[in-house]
Each structure stands twice: as structure tokens, then as C-alpha cells.
Amino acid sequence: MKPDLDHVYAVLRQCALAQRPQPYSQLSHDYHARTGVWFEPHGSWDTPLGELNNHLAAVGAPVLSALVILQGKNEPGSGFWGCAPNVPHWIRDDLQRLTEWNRIVQKVCSYNWPAALP
């Protein structure tokens, strides 16, 4: 069993509307509150978030998973980078990587997200 993309989208859409990144643990809690189904924060989210990002890229939307960050690091994990055609591969330089991530987050937060997964 894997997370349902429609529900993942709904959870992350709320983060985008609130302009608030959240750690994987909060994603797990919010998904559980919405569906009653629990997925561990570590190891459960990479594949569905990649699928969601590729789906959104195909319709011209930014990558919502930019709002899912590592606890205590305040940036996405290395699996985020290169996860979809509109996400660059890992940037080694910390300042450049954070600058690029902030640019992506701004796109996500300013996008007009429809109520349902497009």
C-alpha cells in the first residue's frame, strides 16, 4: 500500500496556501488525520512525492514536494533534487542550493492550486 496521490496533493496544497513548508513527520500526521492511514515519515514518501511531482510537471505546475523538508535541516532531502523534469539535480554549493530551493518554494506558494489534483 502506498499513499494516495489525491490525498497527498490535498495535504500539500494546504501547505502551499499557508506558505508553510513542513517536515516529513508532519506530512505523515496530516495524511493520517485526513485518511486514517499511517505512513512512516522515513522511507514512505519518496516514491509518491516523485510521482506527484512528475504528474504536476506534466501539467505545467511547480513541484509541491518542495514544501516537504528534513526535520531540523529546513530544506528538502537529496531525493528531491532531480525528482522531476522541472527540478535541477543536486547542487553541491549550500548557498546556491538554498537559493534555488527558495525560488522553487516561491513558485509553489504563488501558484493558483486547484482544489483537486489537476
C-alpha positions in Angstrom: 0.0 0.0 0.0 1.2 3.5 -0.8 -0.1 6.9 -0.2 -3.0 8.1 -2.4 -1.8 11.0 -4.6 -5.1 12.8 -4.4 -4.8 13.0 -0.6 -1.0 13.8 -0.7 -1.9 16.7 -3.1 -4.7 17.9 -0.7 -2.3 17.9 2.2 0.5 19.7 0.4 -1.9 22.1 -1.3 -2.9 23.3 2.2 0.8 23.9 3.0 1.2 25.9 -0.2 -1.9 28.0 0.6 -0.4 28.6 4.1 3.0 29.2 2.5 4.5 26.8 5.1 7.0 24.0 4.5 6.7 21.0 6.8 8.8 18.1 7.8 8.1 14.5 6.6 6.8 13.7 10.1 4.1 16.4 9.8 3.2 15.1 6.3 2.7 11.7 7.9 0.5 13.2 10.6 -1.6 15.3 8.3 -2.1 12.4 5.9 -3.2 10.2 8.8 -5.6 12.9 10.0 -7.1 13.1 6.6 -7.3 9.4 5.7 -6.9 7.4 8.9 -3.9 5.6 7.3 -0.4 5.9 8.7 2.8 6.0 6.7 6.2 6.3 8.4 7.9 9.6 7.8 11.2 7.8 6.8 11.0 5.8 3.6 7.3 6.1 2.7 7.2 9.4 0.9 10.0 9.5 -1.8 8.1 7.4 -4.4 4.7 9.1 -4.1 6.2 12.6 -3.9 8.2 11.9 -7.1 5.1 10.6 -8.8 3.2 13.7 -7.7 5.9 16.0 -8.9 6.1 14.3 -12.3 2.3 14.5 -12.7 2.3 18.2 -11.8 5.3 18.9 -14.1 3.3 17.3 -17.0 0.5 19.8 -16.5 2.9 22.8 -16.1 2.6 23.1 -12.3 5.5 23.6 -9.9 6.7 20.8 -7.6 4.7 20.7 -4.4 7.1 18.4 -2.6 9.5 21.4 -2.3 7.4 22.1 0.8 8.4 18.8 2.4 11.7 19.3 4.4 14.0 17.4 6.6 13.4 17.8 10.3 16.0 20.3 11.6 17.6 21.0 8.2 14.8 23.2 6.8 15.4 22.1 3.3 14.3 19.1 1.2 16.4 15.9 1.2 18.7 14.9 -1.6 15.9 12.8 -3.2 14.0 16.0 -4.1 16.7 17.2 -6.4 16.2 15.8 -9.9 12.9 14.2 -9.0 11.0 15.8 -11.9 11.9 17.5 -15.2 11.4 20.9 -13.6 13.7 20.3 -10.6 17.5 20.6 -11.1 19.8 17.9 -9.9 21.6 18.2 -6.5 23.5 21.5 -6.2 26.6 21.0 -4.0 27.1 24.6 -3.0 24.9 25.2 0.0 24.1 28.8 -0.8 23.2 28.1 -4.4 21.1 25.1 -3.4 19.1 27.1 -0.8 18.7 29.9 -3.3 17.3 27.6 -5.9 15.1 25.9 -3.4 13.7 29.2 -2.2 13.0 30.1 -5.8 11.0 26.9 -6.3 9.1 27.4 -3.0 8.1 30.9 -4.1 6.7 29.4 -7.3 4.8 26.8 -5.3 3.4 29.3 -2.9 2.3 31.8 -5.6 0.7 29.1 -7.9 -3.1 29.0 -8.1 -3.6 25.5 -6.9 -6.9 24.0 -7.9 -9.0 22.2 -5.2 -8.4 18.8 -6.8 -5.3 17.3 -8.3 -5.1 18.6 -11.9 
